[in-house]
Amino acid sequence: MGVAGVLVAAIIAVVALLASSKSTSAPTTRSTGVGAIAPAGSFTTASGDQATIGSLRGHPTLVWLVTTWCPSCQAGTQALAGDIGNLASRGVRVVELELADDLGQPGPSITAFARQYAGAASANPDWTWGVASSRLTATYDPAGELEIYYLLDATGHITYVNSPLVSTMSGLSGAVARLTANGHR
């Protein structure tokens, strides 16, 4: 009985060890830190086209996920409207995406939001508006923040992550300057 007990305990220990090694060594679906390749994800543009994060490669891109009812997102969009020309002159495109289902709160559509808070700048060809898929939202905003943004280089690597945009604009400007000075246009 003593040997049987030791054998059962050993089997339980091996099963537990295997189970824990599977959970820690399994690939993660989210790697959104600086230096990582931007994870896959899809979104629908305001014009109804389907697009992916991978399709953004070739140009530095600011991917900004917002909620359209958030005052900080509204203020950030107004601030970015005044800076979109500077970003475009450095070769940086902006993709501003409403988080899936606006994180469960009512807000204007991304098109109405763009018109209201970006004004004429909302039509800038270097500024794409859209709605993130549920998967993209879960990948890029797992904590359910009201807004978060990622600066991607032309190869699709994340070079800068921050939030909220309106209060971190100087940090973003510095990150854009470093990115474009290093020839990652």
C-alpha positions in Angstrom: 0.0 0.0 0.0 2.9 2.3 0.7 4.4 1.7 -2.8 1.0 2.2 -4.4 0.6 5.5 -2.6 4.0 6.7 -3.7 3.2 5.6 -7.3 -0.1 7.5 -7.3 1.6 10.6 -5.8 4.3 10.3 -8.5 1.8 10.1 -11.3 -0.1 13.0 -9.9 3.1 15.0 -9.7 4.0 14.2 -13.3 0.5 15.1 -14.6 0.6 18.4 -12.7 4.1 19.1 -14.1 3.0 18.4 -17.6 -0.2 20.5 -17.2 1.8 23.5 -15.9 4.4 23.2 -18.6 1.7 23.3 -21.3 0.1 26.4 -19.9 3.4 28.3 -19.5 5.0 27.2 -22.8 1.9 27.6 -25.0 2.2 30.4 -27.5 0.5 33.6 -26.5 -2.0 35.3 -28.8 -0.9 38.8 -27.6 2.5 40.3 -27.9 2.0 44.0 -28.1 5.2 45.3 -26.5 7.8 47.5 -28.0 10.0 45.6 -30.4 7.4 42.9 -31.2 5.8 42.6 -34.6 2.3 44.0 -34.4 -0.1 41.1 -34.0 -2.6 40.2 -36.7 -6.0 41.8 -36.5 -8.7 43.1 -38.7 -10.8 46.2 -38.9 -13.5 47.7 -41.1 -12.8 51.2 -42.5 -15.4 53.9 -42.3 -15.9 53.3 -46.1 -16.8 49.7 -45.4 -13.6 48.0 -46.6 -12.0 45.2 -44.6 -8.4 45.8 -43.7 -5.7 44.1 -41.5 -2.9 45.3 -39.4 -0.5 43.5 -41.7 -1.8 45.6 -44.6 -0.3 48.7 -42.9 3.3 47.5 -43.5 5.3 49.7 -45.8 4.7 52.9 -44.0 5.1 54.0 -40.4 1.6 54.0 -38.9 0.0 55.2 -35.7 -2.7 52.7 -34.8 -5.0 54.4 -32.2 -7.8 52.6 -30.6 -10.5 54.8 -29.0 -14.0 54.9 -27.6 -16.1 57.5 -29.3 -17.8 58.6 -26.0 -14.5 59.2 -24.1 -13.7 62.9 -23.5 -10.0 62.2 -23.6 -10.4 60.5 -27.0 -12.3 63.4 -28.3 -9.7 65.9 -27.1 -6.9 63.7 -28.5 -8.6 63.6 -31.8 -8.9 67.4 -31.8 -5.2 67.7 -30.9 -4.2 65.2 -33.6 -6.2 67.1 -36.2 -3.8 70.0 -35.7 -0.8 67.7 -36.0 -1.8 65.4 -38.9 0.1 67.5 -41.4 3.3 67.1 -39.4 2.9 63.3 -39.1 2.1 63.0 -42.8 5.1 65.1 -43.7 7.2 62.5 -41.9 5.6 59.7 -43.7 3.4 58.5 -40.8 -0.1 57.4 -41.4 -2.8 57.4 -38.7 -5.4 54.6 -38.4 -7.9 55.6 -35.7 -10.2 52.7 -34.8 -13.3 52.6 -32.6 -12.9 49.7 -30.1 -15.3 46.9 -30.8 -18.8 47.8 -29.7 -17.4 51.0 -28.2 -16.6 48.9 -25.1 -20.3 48.5 -24.5 -21.2 52.1 -24.1 -23.2 54.3 -26.5 -21.3 56.8 -28.6 -21.4 58.3 -32.0 -20.3 56.3 -35.0 -16.6 56.6 -35.9 -17.7 58.6 -39.0 -19.7 61.1 -36.9 -16.9 61.2 -34.3 -14.3 61.9 -37.0 -16.3 64.8 -38.5 -17.1 66.3 -35.1 -13.7 66.1 -33.5 -11.2 66.2 -36.4 -13.3 68.5 -38.7 -11.8 69.0 -42.1 -8.7 67.0 -41.1 -10.9 63.9 -41.0 -10.7 63.8 -44.8 -6.9 63.8 -44.8 -5.8 60.8 -47.0 -3.2 59.9 -44.3 -5.9 59.5 -41.7 -8.0 56.3 -41.9 -11.0 55.8 -39.7 -12.6 52.5 -38.8 -13.9 50.0 -36.3 -11.7 47.3 -34.8 -12.9 43.7 -34.8 -13.5 42.0 -31.5 -10.3 40.0 -31.8 -8.2 43.1 -32.6 -9.8 44.9 -29.6 -9.0 41.9 -27.3 -5.4 41.7 -28.7 -4.5 45.4 -28.5 -6.6 46.5 -25.6 -7.0 43.5 -23.2 -7.4 45.7 -20.2 -10.3 47.6 -21.7 -8.7 51.0 -21.7 -10.7 53.8 -23.2 -7.9 54.5 -25.6 -4.4 53.1 -26.4 -2.1 53.7 -29.3 0.8 51.9 -31.0 3.4 53.4 -33.3 4.5 50.9 -35.9 7.5 51.2 -38.1 7.3 50.4 -41.8 8.2 46.7 -41.2 5.2 46.3 -38.7 7.3 46.4 -35.5 5.9 48.2 -32.5 8.2 51.1 -31.6 6.1 53.0 -29.0 3.0 52.3 -27.0 1.1 54.8 -24.8 -2.2 56.3 -23.7 -4.0 58.8 -23.6 -2.9 60.6 -26.7 -3.9 64.1 -25.6 -1.6 64.0 -22.6 1.3 62.1 -24.2 1.5 64.0 -27.5 5.1 65.2 -26.8 6.2 61.6 -26.2 4.6 60.5 -29.4 6.2 63.4 -31.3 9.6 62.3 -29.9 8.9 58.7 -30.9 7.9 59.7 -34.4 11.1 61.9 -34.7 13.3 59.0 -33.6 11.5 56.5 -35.9 11.7 58.7 -39.0 15.3 59.9 -38.2 16.4 56.2 -38.2 15.2 55.8 -41.8 12.2 53.5 -41.0 9.9 55.4 -43.3 
